[in-house]
Amino acid sequence: MQKKRIFSLLAVSTLSIGLLAGCGNSSDSTKSSNSETKTSQKSDSTDVFAGATQGTNSFSDLQKGFDKNGAWLNATKGDMDASGKTLTVDGLFIGDNTVARKLAIYSQDDNHKITSRYTLTVDKIDVKSPGFYISNGTVKGDVNVYAAGFHGQTGTGVDGQATIDGNLNFASQDLLDAYNKLPDAQKVKVTGKVSVVKADVVSVESGSVKVADHGNVTYLFKGNGTDTQTGATTGTADASILTSALGKNGSWFVSGNKDIDASGKDIEVNGTFLNEKSAVQRTLALISQNESHQVTKAFTLTVKNLIVNSPAFDLEGGNIKGDVYVGENGSIMARAMKDTSDKILPSEIDGNLYFATEKQMETYKALAAENQFKVTGEVAVKAFK
């Protein structure tokens, strides 16, 4: 379970796939929705976010939208001719609880069917934001990728797909290899060459972050501190260390090395964290493993209530004794860990599992069986009070 403190995107080969969990849905809308209004402009806005969910006809506004202080999602209202110009996509952003930056070049109806696919004509796009993707339309010009997670998105409707009418260049072989591992549905059609043009790759550190209204990230705490402070890679049996580690200034990865007794106490999981691959994640591991990463022993955390307010929280093996509440901004799942006989070892909640909203509960129940918990009590909608 050893985890690195800082992870350079230079060496990543799986980040691109991990980033797709929250942004590969072909039903993403360029209209305002519950998930996007937090990261787009108000309906009467005429500021730099005019290229967000409602779209823009101005290249200047589109560029402002993709600046470091722009928005995670930016769209065009139709074909846009910015011949000879460079669109620079910069900054770290989170949209729909995943590291992402979206260029929407299309329109759709109320059923999320594509009605028109547009073309953005530029000299080039320089991609310095991780998780950047071209959605549905065509970029006429070269695209240079300096950050991990680049991909395409093509929805259903009128014929066509996300396209680069030009060359697609990656700053390193690792970035190209990660892209090549994507399924065909998450790639873009390229009329020119796909190749490596070596350059500096943008790196991102793990740690606690704050997400602004438009999705741009500010670091609250970089790195995970020492193991004794966080109960991270070496694990802890101290309830107070565990409680601190799961707080907003703790660590994205926390582990226990024995049963932990916090009977009668509430423990909160707070904050948004990036993991070592710069994806949104919060992990509690209550297991010991062998060299093959098989679970040799599972531990139990005993609490009155575990309140999960962090997005993308998962239990990497082990069990919870007590009630678990998932707050409005939180999410929860069990990792599919295997025992020494190579069988899935289910994680248990000896108590009730409650979600703040019906939608959260439905999302959880849609997970694969191996990613759900064995719950002795009820699974229901109930806010923590």
C-alpha positions, -999 to 999 in steps of 0.1 A, spaced: 0 0 0 30 23 -3 20 56 -18 43 83 -32 41 118 -18 42 137 -51 34 122 -85 47 137 -117 25 135 -147 56 127 -167 54 91 -157 17 85 -157 2 58 -180 -32 53 -164 -44 88 -155 -61 94 -187 -85 65 -181 -90 75 -145 -100 110 -154 -128 97 -177 -150 85 -149 -168 118 -145 -165 133 -180 -170 105 -206 -208 107 -206 -221 116 -240 -251 132 -224 -231 161 -210 -250 193 -217 -238 227 -230 -269 241 -214 -271 248 -177 -277 218 -155 -275 211 -118 -240 198 -121 -228 226 -143 -243 257 -128 -217 256 -100 -190 259 -126 -205 282 -151 -216 318 -154 -249 332 -141 -276 335 -169 -271 373 -171 -233 372 -170 -213 390 -197 -179 386 -180 -151 363 -189 -172 332 -185 -194 340 -215 -179 310 -233 -191 285 -207 -223 266 -207 -243 290 -228 -215 293 -255 -198 323 -272 -192 336 -306 -161 355 -294 -126 339 -295 -115 365 -269 -141 353 -245 -133 316 -253 -96 323 -245 -106 340 -212 -127 310 -204 -97 287 -208 -73 309 -188 -61 299 -153 -90 318 -138 -116 308 -163 -141 280 -162 -138 242 -165 -164 240 -193 -164 264 -223 -185 262 -255 -190 278 -289 -224 288 -302 -215 279 -338 -185 277 -362 -157 300 -351 -129 312 -374 -99 322 -354 -74 314 -381 -37 320 -371 -45 323 -334 -35 301 -305 -60 289 -279 -41 282 -246 -58 259 -221 -42 265 -187 -48 258 -150 -61 229 -129 -99 225 -128 -125 201 -114 -158 196 -131 -184 171 -120 -160 158 -92 -133 149 -116 -102 167 -129 -114 180 -163 -114 208 -189 -141 206 -216 -143 223 -250 -179 219 -262 -182 225 -300 -218 214 -306 -255 220 -298 -280 195 -286 -317 191 -278 -335 185 -245 -328 148 -248 -291 154 -251 -290 144 -287 -265 163 -309 -282 186 -333 -252 204 -348 -214 198 -347 -194 230 -351 -158 237 -362 -133 258 -343 -106 271 -367 -73 280 -350 -36 278 -357 -32 256 -327 -44 247 -292 -18 244 -264 -32 221 -237 -16 227 -203 -46 216 -182 -50 179 -172 -81 161 -183 -88 184 -213 -112 170 -238 -128 180 -272 -165 173 -272 -183 164 -304 -171 190 -328 -140 197 -349 -108 216 -341 -92 227 -374 -56 232 -365 -29 214 -345 -34 204 -309 -3 202 -286 -8 183 -254 14 191 -224 -7 175 -196 -22 141 -188 -57 130 -195 -64 143 -230 -93 126 -248 -123 131 -270 -160 128 -264 -186 119 -291 -224 118 -284 -253 105 -304 -273 125 -329 -262 139 -362 -233 121 -379 -198 130 -369 -173 127 -340 -148 147 -321 -121 155 -347 -88 173 -350 -83 184 -386 -46 188 -382 -18 172 -361 -20 158 -325 13 162 -307 22 149 -272 50 164 -251 62 129 -240 59 92 -250 41 85 -217 13 109 -226 10 94 -260 10 58 -245 -17 68 -221 -39 82 -249 -33 51 -270 -46 29 -242 -80 46 -243 -110 29 -259 -117 41 -294 -149 58 -282 -127 82 -261 -103 91 -289 -105 119 -315 -104 114 -352 -71 129 -365 -66 138 -401 -29 146 -397 -1 129 -377 -2 117 -341 33 120 -327 56 130 -298 71 165 -299 92 165 -268 86 194 -244 81 201 -207 51 182 -192 28 199 -167 30 183 -133 4 183 -105 8 176 -68 -14 156 -46 -31 173 -16 -61 191 -3 -77 216 -27 -105 241 -28 -128 242 -58 -140 277 -68 -174 285 -84 -161 278 -120 -141 248 -111 -106 262 -108 -85 247 -80 -66 264 -52 -43 243 -31 -50 243 6 -23 218 15 2 201 -8 16 168 2 5 144 29 27 152 58 45 125 77 30 90 83 28 96 121 8 128 115 -16 114 89 -19 76 95 -11 73 58 11 47 42 24 30 75 -11 30 90 -23 38 125 -44 23 153 -49 57 170 -84 70 166 -73 106 171 -47 103 143 -72 87 120 -97 115 128 -72 142 120 -60 124 88 -96 122 75 -101 160 81 -99 187 56 -61 192 61 -53 155 63 -42 131 36 -59 118 5 -48 83 16 -53 71 51 -48 36 65 -53 16 97 -29 -12 108 -52 -27 135 -88 -25 146 -96 11 156 -120 17 184 -138 51 183 -169 38 200 -195 66 207 -176 91 185 -184 108 152 -157 109 126 -160 132 96 -144 128 62 -139 164 49 -123 182 20 -116 176 -17 -83 159 -24 -63 150 -54 -45 116 -53 -10 107 -65 -23 105 -101 -40 140 -97 -75 126 -98 -102 134 -72 -100 107 -45 -101 100 -8 -92 65 5 -94 47 38 -76 14 38 -82 -9 67 -62 -39 56 -28 -55 55 -16 -70 22 11 -93 8 34 -86 -20 7 -96 -45 -16 -69 -30 -39 -96 -17 -56 -89 17 -41 -109 45 -61 -93 72 -91 -69 74 -96 -45 102 -127 -28 116 -132 9 125 -158 12 152 -176 46 154 -210 60 164 -212 77 129 -189 81 100 -199 112 80 -186 113 45 -185 148 31 -156 143 6 -163 134 -30 -148 102 -44 -143 85 -10 -136 48 -11 -129 21 14 -99 0 3 -109 -31 22 -119 -34 59 -152 -28 77 -171 -1 95 -191 -8 126 -216 21 131 -238 42 108 -224 58 77 -239 91 64 -230 105 30 -233 143 28 -246 163 -2 -211 167 -17 -199 133 -8 -198 99 -25 -188 65 -14 -178 31 -28 -160 -1 -18 -129 -11 -36 -129 -47 -50 -101 -61 -29 -91 -98 -32 -81 -122 -4 -52 -147 -5 -74 -172 -25 -79 -144 -51 -116 -140 -43 -133 -106 -38 -134 -98 -1 -165 -77 6 -164 -47 29 -191 -45 55 -210 -18 72 -224 -32 105 -250 -5 107 -270 17 83 -259 35 52 -276 68 46 -274 93 17 -284 129 18 -303 127 -15 -322 102 -36 -299 108 -66 -268 99 -45 -284 67 -34 -294 58 -69 -259 64 -81 -245 42 -54 -269 14 -62 -259 15 -99 -224 6 -89 -211 -29 -96 -220 -53 -68 -183 -57 -58 -182 -19 -53 -211 -19 -29 -210 -27 8 -226 -56 27 -249 -36 50 -265 -52 80 -290 -23 85 -309 -2 59 -297 17 28 -319 48 27 -321 86 23 -315 104 56 -294 135 63 -271 136 93 -282 159 121 
